[in-house]
Amino acid sequence: MFAAGCDVGSLTSKAVVMKDGKIIESVIIKSKARPWESADEVMNLVLSKAGLTMKDIQSCVGTGYGRDKISFINEAVSEIACHGKGARWLVPSVRTVIDIGGQDCKALRLDDKGNMVKFITNDKCASGTGRFLEVMAKVMHLNLDELGEMSARSRQPITFASACTVWAQADVIQHLNDKVPIEDIAAGVNNAMASRMSTLANNIGLEKDVCMTGGVAKNSGVVNALEKHLGIRIKRIRREDPQLAGAIGAALFAAEKVSGGAK
């Protein structure tokens, strides 16, 4: 039985095909301006990799901010629910999930059975989101995946006076003009992100084990800084790309739909 999940986000779109609880193929692409185009492209790519067609998929669930624009899904499920389920599959012991998306950031608390207990989200400001890192990396003429590496080489991270993306961007430009080492600026950016996320996570009542999902989970600078802010060790997701968590959760919901709710 093949089930699929399609997660259309603001910056990236992800698709996963699963069979009998195992991932067969997965794809991550940069999102297009129109959500339905992102969904069509990422699903066509993952099906092609798997050697399947949509007729082979018994159920497909959509999630992400563009979920209501996906034409081929059987059901749309909130990204909160999908990230919780996906994180639980990736890290079975997880009780707190921190997800940083392109447009928002979320902290979720699960019970010992993986059910959602509480969540909080910030979707009103770019600060603490993937967009914040994208803007700062662009100003510094870096790729997003270079920010973590830069942090590791920092000797004196800068401190941002404001968490606001606009003001922080102005600060980065000023620091660059003042010849501040780019490693120290990158570390400051990652620390600012971690500080914002630690506040969000503490507001839901942090419980171990903790893991991070989303593309920012691959930024070692943010992860390491967040561990220091929270005073805990964050479980690393190693079996799959943490950016796939939402799509994995969607695929698991799709599989449950076919099996009548059995996990």
Summary of the structure (lengths in Angstrom):
residues: 263
radius of gyration: 18.5
end to end distance: 13.8
largest distance: 61.7
contacts: 996
relative contact order: 0.19
helix: 46%
strand: 22%
